[in-house]
Amino acid sequence: MHKRNKKVNIKREKSLISFINPKSIISEQYRTIRTNIQFSSIDRAYRTIIITSAGFGEGKTTTTANLGVVMAQQGKKILIVDADLRKPMMHYTFKTENTIGLTNVLIQQTLLQEAIRKTDIEKLDILPSGPIPPNPAELLSSDAMKELMELALIEYDLVLFDSPPVNAVADTQILSNLGDGVVLVVNSGKTKKDTGTKALESLNSANAKLLGIVLNNKKQKGDQYYYNGSQ
């Protein structure tokens, strides 16, 4: 039992390192990403940001969670929406239930305020995905999704959407067309060049505003950190 708890704690520390270990090198890189996004929005306010990846397991959920943390640490009110309606993970990261969430709001089973969950981080809330629906793309492209975004921006300074991998399904192209900007996460040791290129082409075809690319698991001097190259 002790070993199992230790593994859970280590996994949670890696997932929310900017909260648990804010002085770490990785946490500093998340703050750099935050700064780069802010510089990208000098001419206009980017208040709805879509975070996606080229493929599965590249770190988009971890990136979304930690970006939410460092943005909330600036005093902004942040909402993270788990918009990955096929393989939701955000409720695991923040250790909350997922019985009610985004899908329930979109089909008008519950109100947005009732589905939002508080986290341990001040000024940071999350909206879990809710039950996995049979028609994710249709729900995300609905008028109800647009209304949800508008309602969320009344209460929050910034809304971050953890979306599915852009190369896997059409969901992210739909979201990127609705949001103000997109951040693409690629894995240094996993993402192939053609896979990354295909992801960029998919976002371009959706007329997405690419704010930058996060290079995940780039090793330097024995450590691992995230790097952002804003356009």
Secondary structure, DSSP 8 states (H G I E B T S, - for coil): -HHHHHHHHHHHHHHTHHHH-TTSHHHHHHHHHHHHHHHHTSSS---EEEEEESSTTSSHHHHHHHHHHHHHTTT--EEEEE--SSS--HHHHTT---SSSHHHHHTTSS-HHHH-EE-SSTTEEEE---S--S-HHHHHTSHHHHHHHHHHHHH-SEEEEE---TTT-SHHHHHHHHSSEEEEEEETTT--HHHHHHHHHHHHHTT--EEEEEEEEEEETTEEEEEEEE-
